[in-house]
Amino acid sequence: MQSTTAWRKSSYSNGQGDCIEIAATLTDTVPVRDSKDPHGPTLAFTTTAWQSFLTAIHNGELPTHA
Protein backbone atom coordinates (compact mmCIF):
# COMPACT_ATOMS: atom_id res chain seq x y z
CA MET A 1 0.00 0.00 0.00
CA GLN A 2 1.13 3.53 -0.63
CA SER A 3 2.46 5.57 2.26
CA THR A 4 -0.37 8.05 1.63
CA THR A 5 -3.03 5.46 2.39
CA ALA A 6 -5.27 6.56 5.26
CA TRP A 7 -5.49 3.69 7.73
CA ARG A 8 -7.95 3.54 10.62
CA LYS A 9 -8.27 1.28 13.64
CA SER A 10 -11.44 -0.45 14.60
CA SER A 11 -13.66 1.46 17.00
CA TYR A 12 -13.61 -1.75 19.07
CA SER A 13 -9.81 -1.63 19.55
CA ASN A 14 -8.92 -2.35 23.15
CA GLY A 15 -6.02 0.11 23.43
CA GLN A 16 -3.55 -2.67 24.21
CA GLY A 17 -2.23 -3.02 20.67
CA ASP A 18 -4.41 -5.96 19.65
CA CYS A 19 -5.77 -4.12 16.65
CA ILE A 20 -6.18 -4.34 12.96
CA GLU A 21 -6.37 -1.37 10.68
CA ILE A 22 -8.27 -1.03 7.42
CA ALA A 23 -7.99 1.42 4.58
CA ALA A 24 -11.25 2.31 2.88
CA THR A 25 -9.61 4.06 -0.05
CA LEU A 26 -10.23 1.48 -2.77
CA THR A 27 -13.59 0.80 -4.41
CA ASP A 28 -13.67 -3.00 -4.52
CA THR A 29 -10.90 -3.93 -2.08
CA VAL A 30 -10.46 -3.62 1.69
CA PRO A 31 -6.77 -3.61 2.69
CA VAL A 32 -6.12 -4.90 6.24
CA ARG A 33 -2.94 -4.79 8.34
CA ASP A 34 -1.70 -5.37 11.88
CA SER A 35 -1.47 -2.03 13.69
CA LYS A 36 1.64 -3.21 15.56
CA ASP A 37 3.45 -3.76 12.25
CA PRO A 38 2.45 -0.92 9.90
CA HIS A 39 5.28 -1.70 7.48
CA GLY A 40 4.56 -5.43 7.48
CA PRO A 41 2.34 -7.41 5.16
CA THR A 42 -1.09 -6.24 4.10
CA LEU A 43 -4.01 -8.51 3.29
CA ALA A 44 -6.57 -7.46 0.70
CA PHE A 45 -10.15 -8.67 0.67
CA THR A 46 -12.99 -7.97 -1.71
CA THR A 47 -15.62 -5.73 -0.19
CA THR A 48 -18.07 -8.65 -0.38
CA ALA A 49 -15.72 -10.99 1.51
CA TRP A 50 -14.98 -8.32 4.14
CA GLN A 51 -18.68 -7.64 4.69
CA SER A 52 -19.35 -11.39 5.01
CA PHE A 53 -16.57 -11.62 7.61
CA LEU A 54 -18.00 -8.70 9.63
CA THR A 55 -21.51 -10.15 9.43
CA ALA A 56 -20.28 -13.55 10.66
CA ILE A 57 -18.55 -11.93 13.64
CA HIS A 58 -21.61 -9.80 14.42
CA ASN A 59 -23.83 -12.89 14.29
CA GLY A 60 -21.53 -14.82 16.64
CA GLU A 61 -20.52 -17.31 13.96
CA LEU A 62 -16.78 -16.74 14.53
CA PRO A 63 -14.77 -16.45 17.74
CA THR A 64 -13.80 -12.88 18.57
CA HIS A 65 -10.81 -13.68 20.85
CA ALA A 66 -7.79 -15.91 20.44
Buried (B, 14 or more C-beta within 10 A) or exposed (E): EEEEBEBEEEEEBEEEEEBBBBBBBEEEBBBBBBBEEEEEEBEBBEEEEBEEBEEEEEEEEEEEEE
